[in-house]
Amino acid sequence: MIGGALAWTIKLSVIIATDGRIIDTGAAAFLMKLGILMLLVGSTGIGYRLSLHRSPWLRITAILLSPVVVSGAFLLFAKLASPLVNILVENSSMWYAEQESPIALAVIFFSSIGYLLYRSNKTVNSFTLHP
């Protein structure tokens, strides 16, 4: 999750640095695709982790449906939160801010979720020797 959000953050940085000249080509397009792929792969890990110690069928279902949940969350950002952000950037000189606002909101959301999940993960020390 954090990797996908980071790729999208860099994508937004490229767009801002080029003043919107590069949005759907070059580095921005590559980082958009890379971010989507990393978010979907990361979501399957979360689905697996949440269904650990459950039946195999539930685990398989959680792993397969987790990318659907991530895609649905992104569509929710685009549908609900985007009009609110668009009010803020309506008369802005950054004409591309309106179309990139769902990605910016997704970056904040997915990086926060990834960080919270990372912090709550209990690490297992596999090198502990038992007498």
N, C-alpha and C positions, 0 to 999 in steps of 0.2 A: 504494500500500500504506500509506504513512504517513498519507495523508489519511483512509482508511477506519479505521485504528487510532485516529486522533485523534477522529473522529466517535464511535467506540465509547467512548473515554475520557471524552468529554463526556457521553455517555449514562449511563455509570456514575456520573459526578459528579452528574448530575441525580437519579438514583435515590437516591444517598447523601444528597444535600441535602434531599430530600423524605422521607427515612426510609422509602423504599419505597412511598409513596403513589402515585407516578407510575412505573409500570414499562412498561406496554404502551399508554399513551395519550400524547397531547400531544408534548412535546419528546422524550421518551425513545423513543417509537415512530418519530418522524421521523428521529432520529439513528441508530436501529438500521437503518432502511431505507437511509438515506444511506450509512452505513458499509458495508453489504453491497454496494451499488452501486459505491462507490469501490474496495472490495477487488477486486471482479470486473473492473472496468475496469483497475485497476492490474496485475492479474495478466495481462491480455492484453498489456500493455506489456512485462512481464517475459518472457512467452512469445515475443514478437516479438524482444526484445533477445537472448535466448538462442539463437534460431534465425537470427540475422543471418548472412549469408554461407552459408546452406544452400540446399537446393533449395526452390523455391516450395511444393511439396507438404508438405515438412517444416515450413516456416514457418507455413503455414495450419493444419496439424494442431496445432502448438504453441500458436498463438493461440487456437484453438477449445477445446483441452483444458485450458488454463491455469485457467479458472474452475472446472473440475471438480476440479483439484488443490487449489485454495483451499477449496472446499466440503468436500472430503474431509479436509483438515487440520483444519478447524473441527469436523467430526464426530468426528475422532480425539480432539480435546481434550475434547469432551463425553463421549465414551465412556471414555477411559482416565484422563485427568488429573483429571476432575471428582470422582470418588470420593475421591481423595487430598486434594483441597482441602476436600471436604465433611467429612472427619474433623476438619480444623482449625476449621471454622466450625460444627460440629454444635450446640454449646450456646451459640452466639453470640446476642446480642440482635438482630442484623441477620438477620432471617428470610429476606430476599431474597438473601443472599450465596450460598446454595446453588445457586439457579437462575442467578445471574449469574456464577458462577465460570468456566464455559467462555469467556465473553466476555472476562473479565479475562485469562485465560491467552492467548487469541487476540490481545488487544491487545499483550501483551508480545512474543509470537512475531512477529506481523506487523510491528510497528514496528521490531523488531530486524532482521528480514530487509530491510525497506525501507531502513533506515539503512545496513546493510552494502552493499546494492546501490547506494545513492546514493553512498557513499564510494568504491566501486570503479569507478564510471562515469568514463571518460576523456572529458573535454569536448573538443570540436573548436572551434577558433577560426576562425570563418568569415570574419573580417575581416582575416586576414593577407594582406598584399600580397606577391606574388612578383615579383621583377624580371624 
